[in-house]
Amino acid sequence: MGRKGGAAAVSWSESRGLRRPAHPAPFPAPQTQDHSSNRVHSRAASLLPKMMNADMDDLSARVDAVKEENLKLKSENQVLGQYIENLMSASSVFQTTDTKSKRK
């Protein structure tokens, strides 16, 4: 069952009035490597240890400051605790009472 009339085969796109370009566009040329990104990367890689050391120094200093403040606050809490105990012992409101002797 061949074609009638011996007409040339026509593609779907050609039958719709769409044409193929005579020469298909070539693939884009490969891009040349940009070596500036390599320079930026190598500079960042060289700065990274310096930045990490600076960050570690900052963190170490912060830890030391927090430890010092913690010791100071503990000392202040001890002083305040002793002061409160002294006030409570001097006040009659906080004195223990013997409720059993009063009930008899």
Secondary structure by P-SEA (a helix, b strand, c coil): ccccccccccccccccccccccccccccccccccaaaaaaaaaaaaaaaaaaaaaaaaaaaaaaaaaaaaaaaaaaaaaaaaaaaaaaaacccccccccccccc
